[in-house]
Amino acid sequence: MSLTIRPDGLPGPPPDIAPTGKRNIVRIVPNDRVQARALVGYLQEEGIRRIEVLDDGGRFGTGLSRDILSYARTRSIPAVSHGTVNRATAAAAARRIAIENRNLPGRWALLLAVNDQALAVAATRAAAAT
């Protein structure tokens, strides 16, 4: 499996990751598909019945979100994307998701496919406070 998967399906690293074409790659986390399988598998082991996903619209956020949704379907876990958020909209989106889920049966999880730590903190605090 490749360290990074090109959105166009061609072999080799994407041009924005290896703009010179030289193959000097360092990656400390697995690709999105591996992360998605690990996250969904862990949540299933923890008894999560629904997965709610927010992403930051970036290359990695949207890829991870897509793969989480895809893998959750193979495990028969309902998963919903609530779309792209930014620092200004993350807390409100997380609060709305928490309100929608608070009276439903079973445990649920909010997965944040984001790179921005401040965005993640705002969304997490808003969901927890709700």
All heavy atoms as an XYZ file, in Angstrom:
972
protein
N       0.845     -1.175      0.000
C       0.000      0.000      0.000
C       0.889      1.235      0.000
O       1.912      1.276      0.648
C      -0.914     -0.026      1.219
C      -1.849      1.137      1.286
S      -3.040      1.047      2.635
C      -4.218     -0.087      1.929
N       0.491      2.260     -0.736
C       1.249      3.504     -0.812
C       1.141      4.282      0.487
O       0.150      4.179      1.192
C       0.711      4.384     -1.939
O       0.969      3.824     -3.180
N       2.144      5.072      0.748
C       2.071      5.957      1.912
C       1.016      7.029      1.693
O       0.306      7.411      2.603
C       3.427      6.617      2.162
C       4.514      5.704      2.696
C       5.834      6.456      2.748
C       4.145      5.195      4.073
N       0.933      7.527      0.473
C      -0.048      8.546      0.135
C      -0.725      8.131     -1.163
O      -0.067      7.733     -2.103
C       0.621      9.923     -0.050
O       1.280     10.252      1.163
C      -0.389     10.995     -0.366
N      -2.023      8.232     -1.207
C      -2.777      7.813     -2.369
C      -3.158      9.040     -3.184
O      -3.742      9.989     -2.660
C      -4.020      7.010     -1.939
C      -3.562      5.769     -1.189
C      -4.892      6.663     -3.134
C      -4.642      5.080     -0.423
N      -2.811      9.015     -4.471
C      -3.123     10.136     -5.357
C      -4.619     10.193     -5.631
O      -5.240      9.170     -5.883
C      -2.382      9.977     -6.672
C      -0.893     10.152     -6.553
C      -0.251      9.923     -7.888
N      -0.676     10.913     -8.859
C       0.155     11.665     -9.575
N       1.458     11.516     -9.430
N      -0.305     12.532    -10.431
N      -5.207     11.385     -5.623
C      -6.628     11.492     -5.930
C      -6.955     11.102     -7.376
O      -8.048     10.671     -7.679
C      -6.961     12.959     -5.679
C      -5.687     13.651     -5.411
C      -4.607     12.646     -5.245
N      -5.959     11.212     -8.283
C      -6.201     10.853     -9.678
C      -5.939      9.384     -9.970
O      -6.102      8.925    -11.094
C      -5.375     11.734    -10.617
C      -3.873     11.652    -10.328
O      -3.439     10.731     -9.591
O      -3.136     12.515    -10.827
N      -5.512      8.615     -8.956
C      -5.305      7.190     -9.118
C      -4.003      6.797     -9.798
O      -3.718      5.613     -9.962
N      -3.198      7.765    -10.200
C      -1.926      7.452    -10.850
C      -0.905      6.977     -9.820
O      -1.014      7.296     -8.637
C      -1.403      8.690    -11.592
C      -2.261      9.171    -12.760
C      -1.720     10.484    -13.307
C      -2.324      8.114    -13.845
N       0.094      6.210    -10.253
C       1.114      5.745     -9.304
C       2.033      6.878     -8.865
O       2.142      7.903     -9.531
C       1.870      4.690    -10.103
C       1.656      5.050    -11.532
C       0.304      5.707    -11.604
N       2.689      6.666     -7.751
C       3.645      7.635     -7.249
C       3.013      8.673     -6.352
O       1.789      8.751     -6.233
N       3.860      9.481     -5.712
C       3.333     10.496     -4.795
C       2.649     11.628     -5.553
O       3.023     11.950     -6.680
C       4.587     11.004     -4.075
C       5.709     10.720     -5.007
C       5.323      9.476     -5.765
N       1.645     12.243     -4.942
C       0.979     13.384     -5.570
C       1.956     14.540     -5.771
O       2.882     14.720     -4.975
C      -0.102     13.776     -4.563
C      -0.274     12.577     -3.704
C       1.039     11.877     -3.680
N       1.796     15.328     -6.818
C       2.718     16.428     -7.102
C       2.864     17.432     -5.957
O       3.939     17.976     -5.753
C       2.103     17.099     -8.333
C       1.265     16.061     -8.966
C       0.773     15.184     -7.848
N       1.796     17.673     -5.190
C       1.918     18.654     -4.115
C       2.703     18.116     -2.932
O       3.169     18.881     -2.099
C       0.548     19.170     -3.669
C      -0.363     18.080     -3.124
O      -0.240     16.922     -3.560
O      -1.204     18.400     -2.271
N       2.881     16.806     -2.864
C       3.670     16.217     -1.785
C       5.123     16.026     -2.214
O       6.032     16.143     -1.412
C       3.031     14.893     -1.325
C       1.722     15.215     -0.625
C       3.963     14.101     -0.423
C       0.998     14.045     -0.064
N       5.333     15.729     -3.482
C       6.682     15.546     -4.011
C       6.835     16.397     -5.270
O       6.934     15.874     -6.371
C       6.947     14.086     -4.299
N       6.850     17.742     -5.122
C       6.853     18.612     -6.295
C       8.091     18.468     -7.176
O       8.028     18.719     -8.365
C       6.747     20.018     -5.709
C       7.158     19.891     -4.289
C       6.847     18.484     -3.876
N       9.203     18.033     -6.593
C      10.419     17.866     -7.398
C      10.451     16.515     -8.096
O      11.277     16.287     -8.958
C      11.675     17.969     -6.515
O      11.681     16.872     -5.597
C      11.725     19.285     -5.764
N       9.556     15.611     -7.692
C       9.572     14.271     -8.258
C      10.551     13.345     -7.562
O      10.575     12.152     -7.828
N      11.377     13.888     -6.675
C      12.317     13.052     -5.927
C      11.568     12.314     -4.836
O      10.672     12.839     -4.202
C      13.437     13.902     -5.333
C      14.297     14.510     -6.401
C      15.447     15.254     -5.812
C      16.270     15.806     -6.954
N      17.463     16.458     -6.490
N      11.950     11.088     -4.603
C      11.229     10.234     -3.678
C      11.887     10.263     -2.296
O      12.500      9.296     -1.875
C      11.139      8.828     -4.242
C      10.379      8.845     -5.569
C      10.000      7.506     -6.062
N       9.313      6.671     -5.135
C       7.988      6.618     -4.970
N       7.213      7.403     -5.649
N       7.469      5.778     -4.120
N      11.743     11.363     -1.611
C      12.184     11.503     -0.226
C      10.935     11.675      0.607
O      10.416     12.772      0.734
C      13.103     12.716     -0.051
C      14.387     12.544     -0.819
O      14.939     11.463     -0.834
N      14.838     13.599     -1.465
N      10.428     10.579      1.132
C       9.153     10.626      1.834
C       9.349     10.222      3.284
O       9.968      9.212      3.587
C       8.127      9.686      1.171
C       7.874     10.138     -0.279
C       6.835      9.653      1.965
C       7.025      9.193     -1.066
N       8.803     11.044      4.168
C       8.769     10.735      5.584
C       7.319     10.882      6.006
O       6.692     11.901      5.752
C       9.657     11.690      6.398
C       9.516     11.407      7.874
C      11.104     11.577      5.949
N       6.801      9.855      6.627
C       5.419      9.929      7.088
C       5.355      9.250      8.451
O       5.824      8.138      8.604
C       4.486      9.226      6.106
C       3.043      9.392      6.485
C       2.146      8.891      5.383
N       0.775      9.170      5.754
C      -0.120      9.667      4.940
N       0.190      9.940      3.706
N      -1.330      9.889      5.361
N       4.750      9.925      9.407
C       4.700      9.359     10.747
C       3.335      8.781     11.084
O       3.155      8.209     12.140
C       5.117     10.397     11.815
C       4.223     11.621     11.763
C       6.579     10.775     11.637
C       4.415     12.595     12.895
N       2.370      8.946     10.183
C       1.053      8.344     10.377
C       0.686      7.559      9.119
O       1.157      7.869      8.036
C      -0.041      9.401     10.673
C       0.210     10.101     11.979
C      -0.150     10.396      9.546
N      -0.145      6.554      9.251
C      -0.565      5.793      8.069
C      -1.470      6.631      7.163
O      -1.970      7.681      7.569
C      -1.317      4.595      8.645
C      -1.648      4.954     10.043
C      -0.704      6.031     10.486
N      -1.694      6.129      5.947
C      -2.555      6.881      5.033
C      -4.001      6.875      5.530
O      -4.356      6.191      6.484
C      -2.428      6.380      3.591
C      -2.996      5.005      3.377
O      -4.021      4.623      3.936
N      -2.328      4.224      2.549
N      -4.846      7.664      4.865
C      -6.226      7.871      5.315
C      -7.006      6.565      5.424
O      -7.794      6.384      6.354
C      -6.962      8.820      4.373
C      -6.413     10.228      4.405
O      -5.703     10.562      5.367
O      -6.691     10.995      3.476
N      -6.822      5.671      4.475
C      -7.579      4.413      4.502
C      -7.233      3.580      5.730
O      -8.117      3.005      6.370
C      -7.321      3.611      3.235
C      -7.929      4.245      2.019
C      -7.675      3.442      0.780
N      -8.111      4.208     -0.381
C      -7.721      3.969     -1.599
N      -6.882      2.982     -1.854
N      -8.161      4.709     -2.600
N      -5.960      3.519      6.058
C      -5.535      2.759      7.241
C      -6.054      3.428      8.508
O      -6.555      2.762      9.417
C      -3.996      2.614      7.260
C      -3.530      1.965      8.547
C      -3.523      1.805      6.049
N      -5.947      4.754      8.573
C      -6.464      5.475      9.743
C      -7.963      5.269      9.893
O      -8.460      5.068     11.006
C      -6.176      6.970      9.611
C      -4.740      7.338      9.805
C      -4.559      8.833      9.739
O      -5.012      9.557     10.628
N      -3.909      9.306      8.692
N      -8.690      5.325      8.776
C     -10.144      5.153      8.828
C     -10.512      3.776      9.357
O     -11.398      3.647     10.212
C     -10.750      5.376      7.444
N      -9.851      2.745      8.863
C     -10.138      1.385      9.352
C      -9.862      1.274     10.843
O     -10.638      0.678     11.587
C      -9.324      0.353      8.569
C      -9.874      0.081      7.198
C      -9.284     -1.168      6.569
N      -7.830     -1.147      6.476
C      -7.142     -0.743      5.409
N      -7.769     -0.310      4.336
N      -5.831     -0.769      5.416
N      -8.749      1.853     11.278
C      -8.389      1.782     12.698
C      -9.402      2.551     13.554
O      -9.844      2.049     14.598
C      -6.985      2.337     12.912
N      -9.777      3.747     13.131
C     -10.736      4.549     13.897
C     -12.096      3.878     13.991
O     -12.672      3.762     15.075
C     -10.897      5.932     13.258
C      -9.765      6.912     13.470
C      -9.889      8.089     12.507
C      -9.747      7.404     14.906
N     -12.616      3.433     12.857
C     -13.935      2.798     12.850
C     -13.907      1.491     13.637
O     -14.828      1.209     14.410
C     -14.439      2.585     11.405
C     -15.708      1.753     11.384
C     -14.669      3.932     10.727
N     -12.855      0.711     13.470
C     -12.740     -0.534     14.233
C     -12.710     -0.290     15.726
O     -13.384     -0.978     16.500
N     -11.945      0.717     16.144
C     -11.878      1.057     17.562
C     -13.242      1.515     18.086
O     -13.681      1.082     19.153
C     -10.830      2.144     17.802
C     -10.840      2.662     19.213
C     -10.301      1.889     20.244
C     -11.407      3.884     19.530
C     -10.321      2.351     21.551
C     -11.425      4.347     20.828
C     -10.889      3.581     21.833
O     -10.915      4.024     23.128
N     -13.908      2.381     17.336
C     -15.211      2.873     17.775
C     -16.222      1.734     17.878
O     -17.029      1.690     18.802
C     -15.722      3.956     16.832
C     -14.920      5.258     16.861
C     -15.431      6.219     15.807
C     -14.934      5.899     18.239
N     -16.153      0.807     16.952
C     -17.059     -0.341     17.011
C     -16.767     -1.183     18.261
O     -17.692     -1.611     18.954
C     -16.934     -1.187     15.752
C     -17.998     -2.259     15.655
C     -17.995     -2.946     14.305
O     -16.948     -3.166     13.722
N     -19.174     -3.279     13.821
N     -15.498     -1.398     18.562
C     -15.131     -2.136     19.777
C     -15.639     -1.432     21.026
O     -15.959     -2.079     22.024
C     -13.609     -2.286     19.869
C     -13.019     -3.249     18.869
C     -11.501     -3.234     18.880
O     -10.896     -2.603     19.784
O     -10.915     -3.848     17.975
N     -15.713     -0.121     20.988
C     -16.175      0.673     22.129
C     -17.699      0.785     22.199
O     -18.230      1.480     23.055
C     -15.554      2.075     22.079
C     -14.061      2.079     22.341
C     -13.730      1.618     23.748
O     -14.330      2.130     24.710
O     -12.876      0.724     23.890
N     -18.394      0.132     21.292
C     -19.847      0.129     21.332
C     -20.517      1.331     20.692
O     -21.698      1.601     20.935
N     -19.785      2.065     19.862
C     -20.359      3.226     19.174
C     -21.328      2.737     18.114
O     -21.024      1.860     17.331
C     -19.243      4.096     18.555
C     -18.334      4.648     19.654
C     -19.818      5.191     17.676
C     -19.006      5.543     20.659
N     -22.501      3.342     18.085
C     -23.540      2.942     17.129
C     -23.715      3.900     15.966
O     -24.306      3.543     14.961
C     -24.865      2.824     17.868
C     -24.879      1.712     18.883
C     -26.122      0.907     18.625
N     -26.133     -0.330     19.352
C     -27.020     -0.615     20.277
N     -27.923      0.269     20.607
N     -27.004     -1.787     20.851
N     -23.233      5.151     16.115
C     -23.338      6.149     15.051
C     -22.063      6.981     15.038
O     -21.538      7.326     16.096
C     -24.521      7.101     15.281
C     -25.853      6.534     14.962
C     -26.985      7.508     15.293
N     -26.887      8.185     16.580
C     -27.069      7.599     17.766
N     -27.343      6.310     17.829
N     -26.981      8.279     18.879
N     -21.620      7.329     13.838
C     -20.444      8.179     13.694
C     -20.856      9.445     12.947
O     -21.439      9.376     11.876
C     -19.319      7.457     12.927
C     -18.899      6.174     13.661
C     -18.120      8.391     12.735
C     -17.924      5.304     12.891
N     -20.569     10.578     13.548
C     -20.831     11.882     12.956
C     -19.473     12.488     12.606
O     -18.573     12.490     13.437
C     -21.561     12.787     13.956
C     -22.751     12.143     14.654
C     -23.969     11.989     13.762
O     -24.017     12.624     12.687
O     -24.879     11.235     14.138
N     -19.300     12.958     11.376
C     -17.988     13.406     10.910
C     -18.036     14.862     10.460
O     -18.928     15.270      9.725
C     -17.509     12.528      9.726
C     -16.100     12.938      9.286
C     -17.537     11.047     10.088
N     -17.050     15.623     10.911
C     -16.805     16.977     10.427
C     -15.400     17.015      9.847
O     -14.485     16.391     10.401
C     -16.888     18.004     11.560
C     -18.247     18.265     12.183
C     -18.096     19.154     13.418
C     -19.175     18.909     11.172
N     -15.205     17.737      8.737
C     -13.853     17.891      8.197
C     -13.562     19.363      7.954
O     -14.460     20.199      8.004
C     -13.667     17.052      6.927
C     -14.411     17.597      5.736
O     -13.977     18.652      5.208
O     -15.405     16.993      5.315
N     -12.301     19.646      7.701
C     -11.877     21.041      7.529
C     -11.771     21.464      6.069
O     -11.302     22.558      5.775
C     -10.553     21.287      8.247
C      -9.416     20.427      7.713
O      -9.615     19.694      6.712
O      -8.322     20.469      8.305
N     -12.179     20.591      5.153
C     -12.130     20.935      3.743
C     -10.753     20.832      3.121
O     -10.594     21.031      1.924
N      -9.758     20.503      3.921
C      -8.401     20.342      3.396
C      -8.219     18.971      2.762
O      -9.068     18.084      2.867
N      -7.099     18.809      2.120
C      -6.799     17.554      1.427
C      -6.892     16.354      2.357
O      -7.472     15.334      2.021
C      -5.402     17.653      0.837
C      -4.929     16.425      0.192
C      -3.522     16.714     -0.318
N      -3.420     16.295     -1.669
C      -2.847     15.166     -2.023
N      -2.328     14.395     -1.122
N      -2.791     14.819     -3.267
N      -6.307     16.449      3.524
C      -6.291     15.309      4.438
C      -7.622     15.140      5.162
O      -8.080     14.034      5.382
C      -5.120     15.433      5.413
C      -3.794     15.458      4.690
C      -3.071     16.625      4.570
C      -3.302     14.310      4.093
C      -1.867     16.654      3.882
C      -2.097     14.323      3.407
C      -1.380     15.503      3.300
N      -8.254     16.246      5.519
C      -9.544     16.162      6.203
C     -10.614     15.525      5.342
O     -11.357     14.644      5.789
N     -10.708     15.957      4.089
C     -11.741     15.395      3.223
C     -11.449     13.949      2.866
O     -12.364     13.133      2.775
C     -11.918     16.224      1.929
O     -10.669     16.325      1.260
C     -12.460     17.600      2.239
N     -10.184     13.614      2.694
C      -9.831     12.218      2.399
C     -10.136     11.302      3.558
O     -10.716     10.225      3.381
N      -9.764     11.720      4.761
C     -10.034     10.902      5.935
C     -11.536     10.773      6.168
O     -12.043      9.689      6.447
C      -9.350     11.481      7.171
C      -9.515     10.697      8.461
C      -9.010      9.259      8.314
C      -8.793     11.401      9.599
N     -12.258     11.868      6.026
C     -13.714     11.834      6.184
C     -14.343     10.848      5.202
O     -15.166     10.012      5.571
C     -14.283     13.238      5.967
O     -15.677     13.229      6.028
N     -13.967     10.935      3.946
C     -14.492     10.033      2.906
C     -14.220      8.574      3.265
O     -15.091      7.717      3.171
C     -13.858     10.382      1.561
C     -14.271      9.476      0.421
C     -13.340      9.575     -0.773
N     -12.006      9.151     -0.376
C     -10.899      9.868     -0.539
N     -10.957     11.070     -1.089
N      -9.732      9.404     -0.143
N     -13.001      8.293      3.707
C     -12.644      6.909      4.011
C     -13.324      6.398      5.275
O     -13.675      5.220      5.361
C     -11.122      6.764      4.103
C     -10.446      6.922      2.743
O     -11.133      6.740      1.712
O      -9.248      7.223      2.711
N     -13.549      7.261      6.252
C     -14.296      6.861      7.450
C     -15.715      6.472      7.062
O     -16.223      5.427      7.475
C     -14.302      7.998      8.497
C     -12.925      8.141      9.138
C     -15.375      7.760      9.559
C     -12.744      9.411      9.944
N     -16.368      7.310      6.262
C     -17.733      7.022      5.828
C     -17.798      5.713      5.046
O     -18.687      4.887      5.256
C     -18.276      8.169      4.975
C     -18.403      9.513      5.694
C     -18.723     10.608      4.690
C     -19.420      9.451      6.802
N     -16.841      5.509      4.167
C     -16.816      4.303      3.339
C     -16.601      3.051      4.195
O     -17.316      2.055      4.055
C     -15.701      4.430      2.300
O     -15.577      3.256      1.553
N     -15.626      3.092      5.082
C     -15.336      1.918      5.902
C     -16.447      1.643      6.915
O     -16.776      0.496      7.184
C     -13.988      2.056      6.605
C     -13.560      0.757      7.235
C     -13.303     -0.365      6.453
C     -13.455      0.637      8.605
C     -12.940     -1.564      7.030
C     -13.091     -0.561      9.187
C     -12.830     -1.659      8.393
O     -12.477     -2.850      8.969
N     -17.057      2.680      7.454
C     -18.164      2.489      8.403
C     -19.304      1.726      7.733
O     -19.929      0.856      8.352
C     -18.648      3.822      8.938
N     -19.566      2.035      6.457
C     -20.624      1.309      5.730
C     -20.314     -0.181      5.664
O     -21.208     -1.003      5.807
C     -20.776      1.864      4.315
C     -21.666      3.072      4.235
C     -22.021      3.429      2.800
N     -20.869      3.798      1.995
C     -20.349      5.013      1.929
N     -20.885      5.993      2.624
N     -19.297      5.260      1.176
N     -19.042     -0.539      5.468
C     -18.695     -1.964      5.378
C     -18.865     -2.656      6.719
O     -19.006     -3.869      6.765
C     -17.248     -2.182      4.881
O     -16.319     -1.771      5.886
C     -17.002     -1.464      3.569
N     -18.854     -1.909      7.804
C     -19.027     -2.463      9.155
C     -20.459     -2.274      9.661
O     -20.746     -2.523     10.823
C     -18.062     -1.793     10.132
C     -16.582     -1.882      9.783
C     -16.038     -3.299      9.813
N     -15.960     -3.834     11.134
C     -14.841     -3.973     11.839
N     -13.700     -3.599     11.326
N     -14.881     -4.487     13.037
N     -21.341     -1.798      8.792
C     -22.759     -1.579      9.123
C     -22.954     -0.600     10.282
O     -23.850     -0.765     11.111
C     -23.452     -2.908      9.424
O     -23.421     -3.737      8.293
N     -22.105      0.408     10.333
C     -22.241      1.464     11.332
C     -22.725      2.710     10.598
O     -22.059      3.176      9.669
C     -20.911      1.769     12.033
C     -20.383      0.533     12.745
C     -21.071      2.926     13.015
C     -19.004      0.725     13.323
N     -23.871      3.259     10.970
C     -24.310      4.498     10.326
C     -23.280      5.603     10.552
O     -22.831      5.828     11.672
C     -25.617      4.826     11.024
C     -26.078      3.547     11.635
C     -24.834      2.780     11.963
N     -22.901      6.251      9.470
C     -21.947      7.355      9.550
C     -22.436      8.467      8.640
O     -22.856      8.216      7.512
C     -20.557      6.900      9.145
N     -22.389      9.687      9.164
C     -22.905     10.838      8.435
C     -21.846     11.922      8.394
O     -21.257     12.254      9.422
C     -24.177     11.396      9.132
C     -24.674     12.645      8.440
C     -25.251     10.342      9.201
N     -21.631     12.480      7.208
C     -20.771     13.648      7.089
C     -21.629     14.892      7.270
O     -22.675     15.035      6.645
C     -20.105     13.691      5.718
O     -19.443     14.939      5.560
N     -21.158     15.779      8.125
C     -21.843     17.052      8.321
C     -21.109     18.163      7.594
O     -21.347     19.336      7.850
C     -21.990     17.352      9.811
C     -22.919     16.410     10.489
N     -24.274     16.631     10.558
C     -22.699     15.212     11.081
C     -24.853     15.616     11.186
N     -23.914     14.748     11.514
N     -20.202     17.766      6.719
C     -19.545     18.719      5.838
C     -18.346     19.410      6.433
O     -17.775     18.978      7.432
N     -17.995     20.475      5.783
C     -16.781     21.212      6.088
C     -17.052     22.331      7.080
O     -18.053     23.042      6.971
C     -16.210     21.799      4.780
O     -15.910     20.710      3.904
C     -14.959     22.596      5.023
N     -16.142     22.460      8.047
C     -16.227     23.533      9.040
C     -14.914     24.298      9.071
O     -13.890     23.824      8.586
C     -16.555     22.985     10.454
C     -17.943     22.389     10.502
C     -15.514     21.976     10.924
N     -14.959     25.481      9.650
C     -13.754     26.267      9.900
C     -13.809     26.742     11.345
O     -14.727     26.377     12.082
C     -13.643     27.420      8.889
C     -14.854     28.324      8.914
O     -15.397     28.633      9.972
N     -15.305     28.748      7.746
N     -12.860     27.557     11.746
C     -12.839     28.015     13.143
C     -14.118     28.734     13.540
O     -14.569     28.641     14.666
C     -11.642     28.933     13.389
C     -10.347     28.194     13.489
C      -9.237     29.125     13.895
N      -7.960     28.411     13.907
C      -6.846     28.938     14.347
N      -6.824     30.181     14.801
N      -5.737     28.243     14.336
N     -14.721     29.443     12.613
C     -15.927     30.216     12.918
C     -17.177     29.350     13.023
O     -18.128     29.726     13.702
C     -16.130     31.298     11.858
N     -17.198     28.189     12.372
C     -18.419     27.376     12.314
C     -18.331     26.053     13.069
O     -19.348     25.384     13.248
C     -18.794     27.069     10.851
O     -17.733     26.314     10.235
C     -19.045     28.346     10.069
N     -17.139     25.672     13.512
C     -16.943     24.346     14.116
C     -17.759     24.140     15.388
O     -18.403     23.105     15.560
C     -15.463     24.110     14.401
N     -17.742     25.105     16.288
C     -18.452     24.941     17.560
C     -19.952     24.800     17.341
O     -20.597     23.930     17.931
C     -18.147     26.114     18.492
N     -20.523     25.624     16.482
C     -21.963     25.551     16.229
C     -22.336     24.213     15.594
O     -23.361     23.616     15.949
C     -22.402     26.704     15.334
N     -21.523     23.739     14.665
C     -21.809     22.453     14.024
C     -21.733     21.317     15.036
O     -22.595     20.431     15.071
C     -20.843     22.205     12.871
N     -20.717     21.325     15.883
C     -20.573     20.276     16.896
C     -21.724     20.321     17.899
O     -22.248     19.284     18.307
C     -19.235     20.418     17.608
N     -22.136     21.504     18.277
C     -23.257     21.668     19.212
C     -24.550     21.115     18.600
O     -25.299     20.387     19.245
C     -23.420     23.153     19.557
C     -24.333     23.437     20.711
C     -24.339     24.914     21.102
N     -23.011     25.379     21.489
C     -22.251     26.213     20.759
N     -22.679     26.707     19.632
N     -21.060     26.571     21.202
N     -24.788     21.428     17.326
C     -25.984     20.928     16.628
C     -25.981     19.396     16.554
O     -26.992     18.750     16.808
C     -26.042     21.516     15.218
C     -27.252     21.079     14.419
C     -27.297     21.692     13.030
N     -26.037     21.744     12.315
C     -25.472     20.691     11.698
N     -26.048     19.517     11.714
N     -24.329     20.832     11.057
N     -24.823     18.820     16.264
C     -24.708     17.358     16.195
C     -24.991     16.742     17.564
O     -25.698     15.742     17.672
C     -23.315     16.948     15.674
C     -23.176     17.347     14.198
C     -23.074     15.456     15.861
C     -21.758     17.297     13.683
N     -24.441     17.334     18.610
C     -24.677     16.814     19.963
C     -26.146     16.882     20.334
O     -26.697     15.945     20.918
C     -23.826     17.587     20.973
N     -26.807     17.971     19.987
C     -28.241     18.115     20.277
C     -29.040     17.063     19.521
O     -29.945     16.431     20.075
C     -28.726     19.543     19.939
C     -28.144     20.530     20.949
C     -30.246     19.612     19.897
C     -28.308     21.986     20.567
N     -28.702     16.849     18.248
C     -29.415     15.855     17.438
C     -29.263     14.435     17.996
O     -30.155     13.611     17.840
C     -28.903     15.873     15.995
C     -29.289     17.113     15.226
C     -28.581     17.204     13.880
O     -27.779     16.304     13.530
O     -28.823     18.197     13.164
N     -28.139     14.152     18.645
C     -27.851     12.797     19.102
C     -28.175     12.539     20.569
O     -28.243     11.383     20.983
C     -26.375     12.468     18.854
C     -26.121     12.058     17.442
O     -26.320     10.904     17.080
N     -25.699     12.994     16.612
N     -28.389     13.570     21.357
C     -28.477     13.357     22.805
C     -29.659     12.498     23.253
O     -29.588     11.860     24.288
C     -28.440     14.666     23.556
C     -29.646     15.538     23.409
C     -29.489     16.785     24.237
N     -30.480     17.777     23.833
C     -30.377     19.043     24.128
N     -29.356     19.476     24.826
N     -31.312     19.876     23.728
N     -30.747     12.472     22.512
C     -31.896     11.664     22.914
C     -32.048     10.373     22.113
O     -33.022      9.652     22.302
C     -33.183     12.493     22.817
C     -33.190     13.615     23.836
O     -32.737     13.444     24.958
N     -33.676     14.765     23.425
N     -31.103     10.103     21.233
C     -31.159      8.866     20.452
C     -30.562      7.723     21.258
O     -29.653      7.935     22.066
C     -30.395      9.031     19.130
C     -30.964     10.066     18.158
C     -30.053     10.187     16.937
C     -32.373      9.704     17.746
N     -31.047      6.498     21.047
C     -30.482      5.369     21.785
C     -29.079      5.028     21.295
O     -28.754      5.248     20.132
C     -31.464      4.236     21.482
C     -32.081      4.612     20.181
C     -32.127      6.109     20.153
N     -28.276      4.522     22.181
C     -26.934      4.062     21.816
C     -25.903      5.174     21.843
O     -26.215      6.360     21.828
N     -24.662      4.726     21.897
C     -23.551      5.664     21.951
C     -23.209      6.153     20.549
O     -23.343      5.429     19.581
C     -22.337      4.978     22.571
C     -22.598      4.577     24.022
C     -21.453      3.806     24.608
N     -20.301      4.678     24.717
C     -19.057      4.228     24.809
N     -18.807      2.947     24.782
N     -18.057      5.070     24.909
N     -22.724      7.387     20.462
C     -22.331      7.959     19.186
C     -20.971      8.625     19.350
O     -20.508      8.855     20.462
C     -23.367      8.964     18.697
C     -23.533     10.167     19.588
C     -24.255     10.232     20.749
C     -22.930     11.442     19.418
N     -24.162     11.473     21.295
C     -23.347     12.252     20.492
C     -22.100     11.998     18.457
C     -22.942     13.568     20.636
C     -21.705     13.313     18.590
C     -22.128     14.082     19.677
N     -20.325      8.917     18.228
C     -19.013      9.564     18.258
C     -18.976     10.691     17.249
O     -19.557     10.594     16.163
C     -17.915      8.564     17.929
N     -18.286     11.747     17.614
C     -18.003     12.845     16.700
C     -16.544     12.711     16.294
O     -15.655     12.790     17.138
C     -18.248     14.192     17.379
C     -17.831     15.440     16.597
C     -18.588     15.526     15.275
C     -18.055     16.686     17.438
N     -16.306     12.473     15.009
C     -14.937     12.393     14.499
C     -14.608     13.685     13.774
O     -15.346     14.115     12.889
C     -14.770     11.215     13.542
C     -14.658      9.848     14.183
C     -14.461      8.769     13.131
C     -13.522      9.793     15.177
N     -13.506     14.289     14.147
C     -13.055     15.531     13.536
C     -11.870     15.220     12.633
O     -10.794     14.884     13.110
C     -12.647     16.531     14.615
C     -13.725     16.864     15.634
C     -13.139     17.654     16.787
C     -14.865     17.607     14.984
N     -12.074     15.326     11.342
C     -11.009     15.109     10.372
C     -10.444     16.485     10.017
O     -10.760     17.064      8.980
C     -11.547     14.375      9.147
N      -9.632     17.013     10.926
C      -9.133     18.386     10.796
C      -7.656     18.454     11.151
O      -7.143     17.631     11.902
C      -9.925     19.359     11.698
C     -11.403     19.362     11.341
C      -9.747     19.049     13.167
N      -6.984     19.465     10.628
C      -5.580     19.718     10.962
C      -5.425     20.845     11.959
O      -4.405     20.954     12.613
C      -4.782     20.074      9.697
C      -4.507     18.873      8.839
O      -4.175     17.817      9.349
N      -4.651     19.028      7.539
N      -6.419     21.694     12.071
C      -6.355     22.895     12.896
C      -6.716     22.552     14.346
O      -7.861     22.230     14.649
C      -7.329     23.926     12.321
C      -7.285     25.264     13.039
O      -6.924     25.318     14.236
O      -7.628     26.260     12.388
N      -5.732     22.641     15.225
C      -5.951     22.271     16.623
C      -6.981     23.182     17.293
O      -7.812     22.705     18.070
C      -4.637     22.308     17.394
C      -4.784     21.815     18.811
C      -3.458     21.770     19.553
O      -2.427     22.146     19.036
N      -3.492     21.302     20.780
N      -6.964     24.456     17.007
C      -7.936     25.371     17.616
C      -9.354     25.014     17.179
O     -10.288     25.068     17.984
C      -7.607     26.816     17.257
N      -9.520     24.649     15.936
C     -10.814     24.221     15.433
C     -11.287     22.958     16.177
O     -12.414     22.876     16.624
C     -10.713     23.943     13.935
C     -11.971     23.598     13.166
C     -11.747     23.890     11.684
C     -12.374     22.164     13.336
N     -10.382     22.010     16.337
C     -10.715     20.762     17.029
C     -11.095     21.013     18.480
O     -12.054     20.436     18.999
C      -9.536     19.783     16.954
N     -10.374     21.873     19.154
C     -10.673     22.199     20.550
C     -12.044     22.865     20.661
O     -12.855     22.502     21.520
C      -9.564     23.095     21.171
C      -9.992     23.665     22.503
C      -8.266     22.297     21.304
N     -12.338     23.811     19.775
C     -13.628     24.502     19.828
C     -14.776     23.525     19.607
O     -15.780     23.555     20.325
C     -13.665     25.605     18.770
N     -14.639     22.642     18.627
C     -15.705     21.667     18.347
C     -15.868     20.693     19.502
O     -16.989     20.370     19.903
C     -15.404     20.922     17.055
N     -14.777     20.221     20.047
C     -14.826     19.250     21.153
C     -15.465     19.868     22.382
O     -16.334     19.252     23.025
C     -13.405     18.751     21.480
O     -12.848     18.159     20.310
C     -13.431     17.737     22.592
N     -15.064     21.070     22.730
C     -15.649     21.740     23.897
C     -17.137     21.980     23.717
O     -17.919     21.802     24.657
C     -14.922     23.053     24.168
C     -13.566     22.846     24.772
C     -12.902     24.147     25.118
N     -11.632     23.895     25.792
C     -10.627     24.744     25.821
N     -10.738     25.922     25.249
N      -9.521     24.425     26.437
N     -17.547     22.392     22.514
C     -18.955     22.675     22.268
C     -19.785     21.411     22.375
O     -20.858     21.407     22.984
C     -19.134     23.309     20.890
N     -19.300     20.308     21.799
C     -20.039     19.051     21.874
C     -20.127     18.555     23.313
O     -21.190     18.120     23.769
C     -19.384     17.996     20.981
N     -19.029     18.644     24.040
C     -19.006     18.166     25.429
C     -19.913     19.013     26.317
O     -20.615     18.486     27.193
C     -17.579     18.178     25.960
N     -19.928     20.304     26.099
C     -20.759     21.193     26.915
C     -22.245     20.977     26.650
O     -23.073     21.188     27.522
C     -20.399     22.656     26.637
N     -22.577     20.546     25.460
C     -23.981     20.328     25.110
C     -24.465     19.055     25.730
O     -25.560     18.933     26.180
C     -24.140     20.275     23.577
O     -23.633     21.487     23.021
C     -25.580     20.103     23.157
